[in-house]
Amino acid sequence: MTKHKFLGLLLTAVFLAFSVFGCSALKEDPGLSVDADGTLRVHYIDVGQGDCTLLQTPDNKNILIDTGNPENYDTINIYLKAQKVEKLDVMLITHPHSDHMGSAEKILKNYAVESVYLPKVAHNTMLFENFMKTLSEKGLKANAAYAGVSIPAGDAVSIDLFSPIEGKSYTELNDYSPIARVAYGETSFLFTGDGENEDEQDAIAQAGLKLKSDVLKVGHHGSDTSTGELFLSLVNPQYAVISVGRDNTYGHPSENTLNKLRGKTIFQTDREGNVVAISDGQGISFITQNSGKMENPASADESPAISADPMVYIGNTKTKKFHLPSCSGLPKADNQTTFKSRDDAVGQGYTPCGICKP
């Protein structure tokens, strides 16, 4: 495997990360950008318990994989604007659960979208029905996403789907998730949606050793119903990204999945916030919201313990919201109270600020 190195442009990118990821991201124009020449940028956007990933290719294609929950639209919109995204060349919806397609309709209404891909399965919800209606109103068709399909992504990047099987009926909606491999030069990224065992087995049958990828977006938020041992051994990633909500009620990611990933470098959005991978076609580097540039990221075996509450929290005694100290929406001093931990704030009836998401 090519040794993964860090790119010189990361110094610029780190400044972007703090502009985009912090509370200052609410500005209409952060005024900073990353030089896109020769790089594929993969933005794993922190949408809590959901999935949303933006791919920006070397030839300036913008590809969105999933759209988080309905309440995540503002977060996604701000992030896209900060990356100067005006048009989406491709929107891929992995399956019609609300934590993956929740903001898709609003994105269709507010952005120029060239093409849409999703699996051939319906879901009896207003969210899905409204999305399909808006798709039709925009004059767009739903391109079927199944094994054997290649999604156009410009000249330098390829996107190949290894599942689901065309025409096959799956018991679980999650198993309709396309397992998609994104390749640029000698680097590769695998996306799995919420694919579980049956979906993974179909991808194994279709692709086998072609599943090998440098970065794995771990299936189903790290649930123990995904990331089977054979599947993981074939992918054999150096890095794993888990998109997951803090203190979620599902117990994601499961200890079983984390144990399987021992020895890999793991990024979790509940811990790192937004995660950006930058590939020059030879190596991959990472920037995270809460840690900045990751020059020598530790593997799961050697990761230092991370305190769940590294700072005090500021409460607003009027609104009963609590904030990070760096939040742009802090209350006036007369209305402030402090908490030593997040649990302390929640235990006293305070809810997290929607801007800084403490």
C-alpha positions in Angstrom: 0.0 0.0 0.0 1.2 3.5 -0.8 2.4 5.3 2.3 -0.2 7.9 3.3 1.3 11.3 3.6 0.1 14.8 4.4 -0.2 17.4 1.8 1.3 20.8 1.8 -2.1 22.5 1.3 -3.3 21.3 4.6 -2.2 24.5 6.3 -4.7 26.4 4.2 -7.2 23.7 4.8 -6.9 23.8 8.5 -7.8 27.5 8.5 -10.9 26.5 6.4 -11.7 23.8 8.9 -11.9 26.3 11.8 -13.9 28.7 9.7 -16.4 26.2 8.5 -16.6 23.8 11.5 -16.9 26.3 14.3 -19.8 28.6 15.2 -18.4 31.1 12.8 -19.6 28.8 10.0 -22.9 30.7 10.3 -21.4 33.5 8.3 -22.7 33.8 4.8 -19.1 34.1 3.4 -16.3 32.6 5.4 -13.9 34.0 2.9 -11.6 31.0 2.8 -11.3 28.1 0.4 -9.1 25.1 -0.3 -7.1 24.9 -3.5 -8.8 22.0 -5.3 -6.0 21.4 -7.9 -5.2 17.8 -8.0 -7.1 16.7 -4.9 -10.2 14.8 -4.1 -11.8 16.1 -0.9 -14.2 13.9 1.0 -16.2 15.7 3.7 -17.9 13.5 6.2 -20.4 16.1 7.6 -21.4 15.8 11.2 -25.2 15.5 11.1 -25.6 13.6 14.4 -27.3 10.2 14.1 -27.3 10.2 10.3 -25.2 10.3 7.2 -24.1 13.0 4.8 -20.9 13.1 2.7 -19.8 15.7 0.2 -17.2 14.6 -2.5 -15.4 17.4 -4.4 -13.4 16.0 -7.3 -10.2 17.4 -8.9 -12.3 18.6 -11.9 -14.7 20.4 -9.6 -17.6 18.0 -9.5 -19.7 18.1 -6.4 -21.3 14.8 -5.3 -23.5 14.4 -2.2 -24.0 11.0 -0.7 -27.1 11.0 1.6 -28.6 14.1 3.3 -28.9 13.5 7.0 -32.2 14.0 8.9 -34.9 16.6 8.1 -33.6 18.9 10.9 -30.1 18.8 9.4 -30.8 20.9 6.3 -29.5 24.2 7.8 -26.3 22.5 8.9 -25.8 21.0 5.4 -26.7 24.2 3.6 -24.3 26.2 5.6 -21.6 23.7 5.0 -22.2 23.5 1.3 -22.1 27.3 1.0 -18.9 27.4 2.9 -17.4 25.1 0.3 -18.8 27.4 -2.4 -21.1 24.6 -3.7 -23.7 26.1 -6.0 -24.6 23.0 -8.0 -24.6 19.3 -7.2 -23.6 17.1 -10.1 -24.8 13.9 -8.4 -27.0 13.2 -5.4 -26.9 9.6 -4.2 -29.5 8.5 -1.7 -28.5 5.1 -0.2 -32.0 4.2 1.0 -35.2 5.9 2.1 -34.7 6.1 5.8 -35.1 9.6 7.3 -31.6 9.8 8.7 -30.2 9.4 5.2 -32.6 11.2 2.9 -34.1 13.6 5.4 -32.9 16.8 3.8 -33.0 15.6 0.2 -36.2 17.4 -0.8 -35.0 20.8 0.5 -31.7 20.3 -1.3 -33.6 19.6 -4.5 -35.6 22.8 -4.0 -32.6 25.0 -3.2 -29.8 23.7 -5.3 -29.3 22.8 -9.0 -29.0 19.0 -9.0 -27.9 17.4 -12.3 -28.6 13.7 -11.5 -30.1 11.6 -8.7 -29.3 8.0 -7.9 -31.2 5.8 -5.4 -32.1 2.1 -5.1 -35.3 0.9 -6.6 -37.4 0.6 -3.5 -40.3 2.7 -2.2 -41.1 3.7 1.3 -44.5 4.6 2.6 -43.7 7.9 4.2 -44.5 11.5 3.4 -40.8 12.3 3.4 -40.2 9.8 0.6 -43.4 10.7 -1.3 -42.6 14.4 -1.2 -39.1 13.8 -2.3 -40.3 11.8 -5.4 -42.8 14.5 -6.1 -40.2 17.2 -6.0 -37.9 15.1 -8.2 -40.6 14.9 -10.8 -41.4 18.6 -10.6 -37.8 19.4 -11.2 -37.8 17.3 -14.4 -35.4 14.8 -12.9 -35.6 11.1 -13.1 -34.4 8.6 -10.4 -31.4 6.7 -11.8 -31.5 3.2 -10.3 -28.5 2.4 -8.0 -27.5 -1.3 -8.1 -24.5 -3.5 -8.6 -22.7 -2.9 -11.9 -23.7 0.8 -12.1 -20.9 3.3 -12.5 -21.8 6.9 -11.5 -20.2 9.6 -13.6 -17.8 11.6 -11.5 -15.5 13.4 -14.0 -12.3 12.2 -15.7 -10.2 11.5 -12.6 -12.6 9.8 -10.2 -14.6 6.6 -10.5 -17.6 5.5 -8.5 -18.6 1.9 -8.9 -21.5 0.2 -7.1 -21.1 -3.4 -5.9 -24.7 -3.8 -4.4 -27.6 -4.2 -4.2 -28.5 -6.9 -6.7 -30.8 -5.5 -9.5 -34.3 -6.9 -9.1 -33.7 -8.6 -5.7 -36.1 -8.0 -2.9 -34.5 -7.5 0.5 -36.3 -7.9 3.8 -34.6 -4.9 5.4 -34.6 -1.4 3.7 -31.0 -1.0 5.0 -29.9 -3.8 2.7 -30.9 -1.8 -0.4 -27.9 0.5 0.4 -25.5 0.6 -2.5 -22.0 -0.3 -1.5 -20.0 2.2 -3.5 -16.2 2.4 -4.1 -14.8 5.8 -5.0 -11.3 5.7 -6.5 -8.8 8.5 -7.3 -5.4 7.5 -8.4 -4.0 4.9 -5.9 -6.5 5.9 -3.2 -10.0 4.6 -2.5 -13.0 5.2 -0.3 -15.8 2.7 0.4 -19.3 3.9 1.2 -21.9 1.5 2.7 -25.0 3.4 3.8 -26.8 1.3 6.3 -25.9 -2.0 4.5 -26.1 -5.0 6.8 -25.1 -8.7 6.4 -27.1 -9.6 3.3 -26.0 -6.4 1.5 -22.4 -7.0 2.4 -22.6 -10.7 1.3 -23.9 -9.6 -2.1 -21.1 -7.1 -2.5 -18.6 -9.8 -1.6 -20.1 -12.0 -4.3 -20.0 -9.2 -6.9 -16.6 -7.6 -6.1 -14.5 -9.9 -3.9 -11.0 -8.5 -3.7 -12.1 -5.3 -5.5 -13.7 -4.2 -2.2 -10.2 -3.3 -1.0 -10.2 0.4 0.1 -8.1 2.8 2.1 -11.0 4.4 3.9 -14.2 2.7 5.0 -17.4 4.6 5.9 -18.5 2.1 8.5 -22.0 0.7 7.8 -25.1 1.6 9.8 -23.4 4.0 12.2 -21.2 1.2 13.6 -24.1 -1.1 14.4 -23.2 -4.7 15.1 -25.5 -5.8 12.2 -22.9 -4.4 9.8 -19.2 -4.7 9.2 -19.0 -8.5 9.0 -15.6 -10.0 9.5 -15.2 -11.4 6.0 -16.4 -8.1 4.5 -14.0 -6.1 6.7 -11.1 -8.4 5.9 -11.7 -7.9 2.1 -12.0 -4.1 2.5 -9.0 -4.1 4.8 -9.1 -0.3 5.4 -6.4 1.8 7.0 -9.0 4.3 8.1 -12.6 4.0 9.3 -15.1 6.8 9.6 -18.2 6.3 11.7 -21.1 8.9 11.3 -23.0 8.7 14.6 -24.8 10.9 17.0 -23.5 11.6 20.5 -25.3 9.7 23.3 -27.7 8.1 20.7 -30.3 5.7 22.0 -29.1 2.9 19.7 -25.8 2.2 21.4 -23.9 3.1 18.2 -21.1 2.3 17.5 -21.3 -1.1 19.1 -18.3 -2.4 21.1 -18.3 -5.4 18.8 -17.8 -3.3 15.8 -15.1 -1.2 17.5 -13.3 -4.4 18.5 -13.3 -5.5 14.9 -11.8 -2.2 13.9 -8.9 -2.4 16.3 -5.7 -1.5 14.6 -7.5 0.9 12.2 -7.5 4.7 12.6 -11.0 5.5 13.6 -12.8 8.8 13.2 -16.2 9.3 14.8 -18.3 12.4 14.0 -19.7 12.4 17.6 -16.1 12.8 18.8 -14.2 14.6 16.0 -17.1 16.6 14.5 -16.8 17.1 10.8 -14.0 14.9 9.2 -12.4 15.9 5.9 -10.2 13.4 4.0 -7.9 14.9 1.2 -6.4 12.7 -1.4 -3.8 13.7 -4.0 -4.1 10.4 -5.7 -1.1 9.0 -3.9 -1.9 9.5 -0.2 -4.7 10.6 2.1 -4.6 13.2 4.8 -7.2 14.2 7.3 -8.6 17.3 9.0 -11.1 17.1 11.8 -13.2 19.8 13.4 -12.1 19.2 17.0 -8.5 18.1 16.4 -7.4 20.1 13.4 -4.7 18.6 11.1 -4.1 14.9 11.9 -0.4 14.4 11.0 0.1 11.1 12.8 -3.4 9.9 13.8 -3.3 7.1 16.3 -4.8 3.7 15.6 -7.6 2.3 17.7 -5.0 0.2 19.6 -3.0 3.3 20.7 -5.5 6.1 20.8 -5.3 8.2 24.0 -8.3 8.3 26.2 -10.5 11.2 25.1 -12.4 13.1 27.8 -16.1 13.3 27.0 -16.2 16.7 28.7 -13.0 18.6 28.0 -14.4 22.1 28.9 -17.0 23.9 30.8 -20.4 24.6 29.2 -22.3 27.9 29.3 -26.0 27.8 30.0 -28.6 30.5 29.1 -30.8 30.8 32.2 -33.6 32.3 30.0 -33.7 29.8 27.1 -32.5 26.8 29.0 -30.0 26.1 26.2 -26.3 25.3 26.9 -23.4 26.2 24.6 -19.7 25.7 24.0 -17.6 28.7 25.3 -16.7 29.5 21.7 -20.3 29.7 20.5 -21.3 32.9 18.6 -24.7 32.7 20.3 -23.7 33.0 23.9 -26.1 34.8 26.2 -25.3 38.1 28.0 -23.3 37.7 31.1 -26.3 38.3 33.3 -28.1 35.3 31.8 -25.1 32.9 32.0 -24.5 29.9 34.2 -21.8 27.3 33.9 -21.7 23.5 34.0 -18.7 21.3 34.7 -19.9 18.6 32.3 -22.5 18.0 29.5 -24.3 15.5 31.7 -24.6 18.2 34.4 -26.2 20.6 31.9 -28.6 17.9 30.6 -29.4 16.8 34.2 -30.5 20.3 35.1 -33.0 20.4 32.2 -30.9 22.3 29.6 -30.8 21.3 26.0 -27.9 21.7 23.5 -27.6 24.8 21.3 -28.4 24.2 17.7 -25.5 26.4 16.5 -22.4 25.0 18.3 -23.9 21.6 19.0 -22.1 20.9 22.3 
